[in-house]
């Protein structure tokens, strides 16, 4: 609907399969009263979900604070249901080693992305882990500290194949001959295509609670960019693309590239003519709200876990990054480039890594992997503290910074 309101043409939706963990429900039932408390399954350990046996997991409820070994002193942990502060790093492993049957985490005021990354593992370990709302956690802790209380956890989380959707539309370019065209097969301005993209999905360490407010800033900016580009009537054709599946291995952008654009003439020839989009350059948008500036990046860390610098790619995009600095000055005045824009492709006396303190998988990485030109606009110097957590809500977004961008 937003694309239609903007007046984009030839709007299409690509549907593709993506496999995700789906929370089918989880509860903790207090044995003495029968009172049932809603739980939420955490992200699986590799492929192993927190699904319980049919009869559930029953045991005494124990509050162990940060989950350090000393916090277990005085308790019989074998078969117990542990309540643990969220800022306990990966100490849930301690509880499991001591025989705990399940671990419940709650918001003790220190929920952040770093802690969330410690709550699941890359090995298929059977460690049932759940999120419980703070109000319920406070009541459970009071019961546990008042005396022995027993509960039963029942949970079901399954991997399911669901539909992902990529949505894109066109802003047609100028239908006039291009002077001194170098490609005899593309002689008109509209024959050259620029793709501007952002993802619109979100994830969380608690899949059923993934508000994704920070993650939504990118697609919000995409709509504003589309509006501005259309008003300027560009000479080149522009594709405005919103992808999903970003947090599932960049599945959305990979699927779109697979369907529409390759560098290999062999594979390009296998794409139906109506689906071919032989674009010339790709600009991804991946923002957050902690800074008023935006930076140009040629690298991310999805395909580049060593944070390496490919100088060939850097040199390709160096002119682009400098051009954007010039555009900022034209739009906002001399000196505005330093207050609104960071050239993280060829920064003076620094490297792109200095502006990316945490790992970020960028959709443009998939583009360069395919052999096409791709770069991203990213909010620099951000740790994205609440991204991938249940607390990534609208009230935590710095709207002043977003509107300034």
C-alpha positions as CSV (number, residue, x, y, z in Angstrom):
1,X,0.0,0.0,0.0
2,X,2.9,2.4,0.8
3,X,4.5,1.6,-2.6
4,X,1.2,2.3,-4.3
5,X,0.7,5.6,-2.4
6,X,4.2,6.7,-3.5
7,X,3.2,6.0,-7.1
8,X,5.7,3.3,-7.8
9,X,5.0,1.4,-11.0
10,X,4.9,-2.4,-11.8
11,X,4.8,-3.3,-8.1
12,X,5.5,-7.0,-7.6
13,X,5.8,-9.4,-4.7
14,X,8.2,-12.4,-4.7
15,X,7.2,-15.2,-2.4
16,X,9.9,-17.6,-1.2
17,X,10.2,-20.3,1.5
18,X,12.1,-19.7,4.7
19,X,12.4,-22.0,7.7
20,X,12.0,-20.4,11.1
21,X,11.3,-21.6,14.7
22,X,7.7,-21.1,15.6
23,X,6.6,-20.8,19.3
24,X,3.4,-22.9,19.7
25,X,3.0,-22.0,23.3
26,X,4.7,-22.6,26.7
27,X,3.5,-22.5,30.3
28,X,4.6,-23.0,33.8
29,X,1.9,-24.5,36.0
30,X,2.3,-24.2,39.8
31,X,1.6,-27.6,41.3
32,X,-0.1,-26.5,44.6
33,X,-2.5,-24.0,43.0
34,X,-2.8,-25.0,39.3
35,X,-2.1,-21.5,38.4
36,X,-0.6,-21.2,34.9
37,X,2.0,-18.6,33.8
38,X,2.7,-17.8,30.2
39,X,6.3,-18.5,29.1
40,X,8.0,-17.8,25.7
41,X,10.6,-20.2,24.2
42,X,14.0,-18.8,23.5
43,X,15.8,-19.2,20.2
44,X,16.9,-22.8,19.5
45,X,20.3,-24.1,20.3
46,X,21.3,-24.8,16.7
47,X,18.3,-27.0,15.6
48,X,17.3,-28.1,19.1
49,X,14.2,-26.2,20.2
50,X,13.1,-25.8,23.9
51,X,10.2,-28.3,23.3
52,X,9.5,-30.4,26.5
53,X,8.5,-34.0,26.7
54,X,4.7,-34.6,26.5
55,X,4.3,-34.7,30.3
56,X,6.4,-31.6,30.7
57,X,9.3,-30.9,33.1
58,X,8.5,-30.9,36.8
59,X,10.7,-29.7,39.6
60,X,11.2,-27.2,42.4
61,X,11.5,-23.6,41.4
62,X,14.8,-21.9,42.4
63,X,16.0,-18.4,41.9
64,X,19.8,-18.3,41.3
65,X,20.4,-14.6,40.4
66,X,23.3,-14.4,38.0
67,X,23.8,-18.2,37.8
68,X,27.4,-18.2,39.2
69,X,28.3,-21.5,40.9
70,X,28.1,-19.8,44.3
71,X,24.5,-18.8,43.6
72,X,23.5,-22.5,43.6
73,X,24.9,-23.1,47.1
74,X,22.3,-24.5,49.5
75,X,19.9,-25.7,46.8
76,X,19.2,-29.1,45.3
77,X,19.5,-28.3,41.6
78,X,18.9,-31.7,40.2
79,X,15.6,-31.6,38.2
80,X,14.8,-28.0,39.3
81,X,13.3,-25.1,37.3
82,X,15.8,-22.2,37.5
83,X,14.8,-18.5,37.5
84,X,17.9,-16.5,36.4
85,X,18.6,-12.8,35.7
86,X,18.9,-12.0,32.1
87,X,22.3,-10.4,32.5
88,X,23.9,-13.7,33.4
89,X,25.8,-14.2,30.2
90,X,25.9,-18.0,29.4
91,X,25.6,-19.2,33.0
92,X,22.5,-21.2,32.1
93,X,25.1,-23.8,31.2
94,X,26.1,-23.9,34.9
95,X,22.6,-24.7,35.8
96,X,22.3,-27.4,33.3
97,X,25.6,-29.0,34.3
98,X,24.2,-29.2,37.9
99,X,21.1,-31.0,36.6
100,X,18.5,-28.2,36.2
101,X,15.7,-29.2,33.9
102,X,14.7,-25.8,32.6
103,X,15.8,-22.1,32.9
104,X,13.6,-19.1,33.0
105,X,15.0,-15.7,32.2
106,X,13.3,-12.4,33.0
107,X,14.0,-8.7,32.5
108,X,16.0,-7.5,35.5
109,X,16.6,-4.2,33.9
110,X,19.7,-5.2,31.9
111,X,18.4,-6.7,28.7
112,X,20.7,-6.0,25.8
113,X,21.9,-7.5,22.5
114,X,25.2,-8.8,24.0
115,X,23.4,-10.7,26.7
116,X,20.8,-12.0,24.2
117,X,23.7,-13.5,22.1
118,X,24.8,-15.5,25.2
119,X,21.4,-17.2,25.6
120,X,21.6,-19.7,22.7
121,X,24.4,-21.8,21.3
122,X,25.6,-23.1,17.9
123,X,25.4,-26.7,19.2
124,X,22.2,-28.7,19.4
125,X,22.2,-28.9,23.2
126,X,19.1,-29.9,25.0
127,X,18.8,-27.0,27.4
128,X,15.2,-25.8,27.7
129,X,15.2,-22.0,28.1
130,X,12.3,-19.6,28.3
131,X,11.4,-15.9,28.9
132,X,8.9,-15.0,31.6
133,X,7.4,-11.6,32.0
134,X,8.9,-9.6,34.9
135,X,5.6,-9.3,36.9
136,X,5.3,-13.1,36.8
137,X,9.0,-13.6,37.6
138,X,8.7,-11.4,40.7
139,X,5.8,-13.5,41.9
140,X,7.7,-16.7,41.2
141,X,10.8,-15.5,43.0
142,X,8.7,-14.5,46.1
143,X,7.1,-18.0,46.1
144,X,10.5,-19.7,45.7
145,X,12.1,-17.6,48.5
146,X,9.2,-18.2,50.8
147,X,9.6,-22.0,50.7
148,X,9.6,-25.0,48.4
149,X,7.3,-24.6,45.4
150,X,7.1,-27.0,42.5
151,X,6.0,-26.3,38.9
152,X,5.7,-28.0,35.6
153,X,6.9,-26.5,32.3
154,X,5.2,-27.5,29.0
155,X,6.4,-26.1,25.8
156,X,6.3,-26.7,22.0
157,X,8.4,-24.9,19.5
158,X,8.8,-26.3,15.9
159,X,10.7,-25.5,12.8
160,X,8.3,-24.6,10.1
161,X,8.6,-23.5,6.5
162,X,6.8,-20.2,6.1
163,X,6.4,-17.6,3.3
164,X,8.9,-14.8,3.0
165,X,8.0,-11.9,0.8
166,X,10.1,-9.4,-1.2
167,X,8.2,-6.4,-2.4
168,X,9.5,-4.1,-5.1
169,X,8.4,-1.4,-7.5
170,X,9.8,0.9,-10.2
171,X,10.5,4.5,-10.7
172,X,11.0,4.6,-14.5
173,X,14.0,6.5,-15.8
174,X,14.2,9.0,-18.6
175,X,13.2,7.6,-22.0
176,X,15.7,9.6,-24.0
177,X,18.9,8.7,-25.8
178,X,22.0,8.8,-23.6
179,X,24.8,10.8,-25.2
180,X,28.0,8.8,-25.8
181,X,26.4,5.6,-24.6
182,X,29.1,2.9,-24.2
183,X,26.8,-0.1,-24.4
184,X,25.1,-0.5,-27.7
185,X,22.4,-2.6,-26.1
186,X,21.6,0.1,-23.6
187,X,21.5,3.5,-25.2
188,X,18.7,5.2,-23.3
189,X,18.9,6.6,-19.7
190,X,16.1,4.3,-18.5
191,X,18.1,1.2,-19.6
192,X,20.4,1.7,-16.5
193,X,19.0,0.6,-13.1
194,X,19.8,1.5,-9.5
195,X,18.4,-0.6,-6.7
196,X,17.6,1.0,-3.3
197,X,16.8,-1.6,-0.6
198,X,16.0,-2.2,3.0
199,X,14.7,-5.2,5.0
200,X,11.5,-4.9,6.9
201,X,11.6,-8.0,9.2
202,X,13.0,-8.4,12.7
203,X,14.2,-11.1,15.0
204,X,14.6,-11.6,18.8
205,X,16.2,-14.1,21.1
206,X,12.6,-14.7,22.1
207,X,11.0,-15.3,18.6
208,X,7.4,-14.7,19.8
209,X,8.4,-11.3,21.2
210,X,10.2,-9.5,18.3
211,X,8.9,-5.9,18.2
212,X,11.8,-4.8,16.0
213,X,11.4,-1.1,16.4
214,X,15.1,-0.2,15.7
215,X,15.1,-2.6,12.7
216,X,12.1,-0.8,11.2
217,X,14.0,2.5,10.9
218,X,15.7,1.2,7.7
219,X,12.5,0.5,5.8
220,X,11.0,3.8,7.1
221,X,14.0,5.6,5.6
222,X,13.5,3.6,2.4
223,X,10.0,5.0,2.0
224,X,11.3,8.6,2.5
225,X,14.1,8.0,0.0
226,X,11.6,6.6,-2.5
227,X,9.5,9.7,-2.1
228,X,12.4,12.0,-2.6
229,X,13.9,10.1,-5.6
230,X,10.5,10.1,-7.3
231,X,10.1,13.8,-6.9
232,X,13.5,14.5,-8.6
233,X,12.5,12.4,-11.6
234,X,15.7,10.4,-12.0
235,X,17.3,9.8,-15.3
236,X,18.2,6.2,-14.4
237,X,15.5,3.7,-13.6
238,X,15.2,3.0,-9.9
239,X,13.9,-0.2,-8.1
240,X,12.7,0.3,-4.6
241,X,13.0,-3.0,-2.8
242,X,11.8,-4.2,0.6
243,X,13.0,-7.6,1.6
244,X,12.3,-10.1,4.4
245,X,14.3,-13.0,5.7
246,X,17.2,-10.7,6.6
247,X,17.8,-12.3,9.9
248,X,17.7,-15.8,8.4
249,X,21.0,-15.7,6.6
250,X,20.1,-12.8,4.3
251,X,17.6,-15.1,2.7
252,X,15.4,-12.4,1.3
253,X,18.1,-10.5,-0.7
254,X,19.7,-13.8,-1.7
255,X,16.4,-15.0,-3.1
256,X,15.8,-11.7,-5.0
257,X,19.2,-11.8,-6.6
258,X,18.8,-15.5,-7.5
259,X,15.5,-14.6,-9.3
260,X,16.5,-11.4,-11.0
261,X,20.1,-10.5,-11.4
262,X,23.4,-12.3,-12.1
263,X,26.8,-11.4,-13.5
264,X,27.2,-14.7,-15.2
265,X,25.7,-14.6,-18.7
266,X,25.0,-18.4,-18.4
267,X,22.8,-18.0,-15.3
268,X,21.3,-14.7,-16.5
269,X,20.2,-16.5,-19.6
270,X,18.2,-19.0,-17.5
271,X,16.2,-16.2,-15.8
272,X,12.8,-15.5,-17.6
273,X,12.9,-12.3,-19.6
274,X,10.1,-10.7,-17.5
275,X,12.1,-11.4,-14.3
276,X,15.5,-10.1,-15.4
277,X,16.7,-7.0,-13.6
278,X,20.3,-6.3,-14.8
279,X,20.9,-3.6,-12.3
280,X,24.1,-1.5,-12.3
281,X,24.5,-0.6,-8.6
282,X,22.8,-1.5,-5.3
283,X,22.4,0.7,-2.2
284,X,21.2,-1.0,1.0
285,X,19.8,1.0,4.0
286,X,20.5,-0.5,7.4
287,X,19.8,2.2,10.1
288,X,19.3,2.6,13.8
289,X,18.3,5.6,15.9
290,X,21.3,6.2,18.2
291,X,23.1,8.7,15.9
292,X,22.0,11.5,13.6
293,X,24.6,10.6,11.0
294,X,24.6,8.0,8.3
295,X,27.7,6.3,6.9
296,X,28.6,4.7,3.6
297,X,30.0,1.1,4.0
298,X,31.3,-1.3,1.4
299,X,31.7,-4.1,3.9
300,X,29.8,-5.9,6.6
301,X,30.5,-9.0,8.6
302,X,28.1,-11.6,7.3
303,X,30.5,-13.0,4.7
304,X,33.4,-11.3,6.4
305,X,33.8,-12.6,9.9
306,X,37.5,-11.6,10.0
307,X,36.5,-7.9,9.3
308,X,38.9,-7.9,6.3
309,X,39.2,-5.1,3.8
310,X,38.9,-6.0,0.2
311,X,40.8,-3.1,-1.5
312,X,39.4,-3.9,-4.9
313,X,35.8,-3.4,-3.6
314,X,36.9,-0.4,-1.6
315,X,38.4,1.3,-4.6
316,X,35.3,0.7,-6.6
317,X,33.1,2.6,-4.1
318,X,35.6,5.3,-3.1
319,X,34.3,7.7,-5.7
320,X,30.7,7.0,-4.7
321,X,31.4,7.7,-1.0
322,X,33.1,11.0,-1.9
323,X,30.2,11.9,-4.1
324,X,27.7,11.4,-1.3
325,X,29.7,13.8,0.9
326,X,29.4,16.4,-1.9
327,X,25.7,15.8,-2.2
328,X,25.2,16.4,1.6
329,X,27.0,19.7,1.3
330,X,24.8,20.7,-1.7
331,X,21.7,19.9,0.2
332,X,22.5,21.2,3.7
333,X,25.4,23.6,3.2
334,X,29.2,23.7,3.5
335,X,30.4,21.6,6.5
336,X,27.2,19.6,6.8
337,X,28.9,16.5,5.5
338,X,30.8,16.1,8.8
339,X,27.7,16.5,11.0
340,X,25.4,14.3,8.9
341,X,27.6,11.9,7.0
342,X,30.5,9.5,7.6
343,X,32.6,8.2,4.8
344,X,33.4,4.8,6.2
345,X,34.7,3.5,2.8
346,X,37.8,5.6,2.6
347,X,37.9,7.5,5.9
348,X,41.0,9.6,6.6
349,X,43.5,7.9,8.8
350,X,40.9,5.3,9.9
351,X,39.2,2.1,8.5
352,X,35.6,1.1,8.2
353,X,35.9,-1.2,11.2
354,X,36.4,1.9,13.4
355,X,32.7,2.8,12.7
356,X,31.2,-0.6,13.2
357,X,31.7,-1.7,16.8
358,X,29.4,-4.7,16.5
359,X,29.0,-7.3,13.8
360,X,26.4,-6.3,11.1
361,X,25.4,-8.5,8.3
362,X,24.5,-6.2,5.4
363,X,22.3,-7.1,2.4
364,X,24.8,-5.4,0.1
365,X,27.3,-8.2,1.0
366,X,25.1,-10.7,-0.8
367,X,25.2,-8.4,-3.9
368,X,29.0,-8.2,-3.9
369,X,29.1,-12.0,-3.3
370,X,27.0,-12.4,-6.5
371,X,29.6,-10.2,-8.3
372,X,27.5,-7.0,-8.6
373,X,28.2,-3.6,-7.2
374,X,26.7,-3.2,-3.8
375,X,27.2,-0.9,-0.8
376,X,25.1,0.2,2.3
377,X,24.1,3.2,4.2
378,X,24.5,2.4,7.9
379,X,24.2,4.3,11.1
380,X,27.8,4.5,12.3
381,X,29.3,3.8,15.8
382,X,26.2,1.9,17.0
383,X,26.0,-1.1,19.3
384,X,22.2,-1.4,18.6
385,X,21.8,-2.3,22.3
386,X,18.2,-3.5,22.2
387,X,18.1,-5.1,18.7
388,X,17.3,-8.8,18.7
389,X,15.7,-8.5,22.2
390,X,12.1,-8.4,23.4
391,X,12.7,-4.8,24.5
392,X,13.3,-3.4,21.0
393,X,10.1,-1.3,21.3
394,X,9.0,2.0,19.8
395,X,9.5,3.9,23.1
396,X,13.2,3.1,22.9
397,X,13.7,4.6,19.5
398,X,15.3,8.1,19.4
399,X,12.8,9.7,17.1
400,X,14.8,13.0,17.0
401,X,17.7,11.3,15.4
402,X,15.6,9.4,12.9
403,X,13.7,12.6,11.8
404,X,17.1,14.4,11.5
405,X,18.4,11.7,9.2
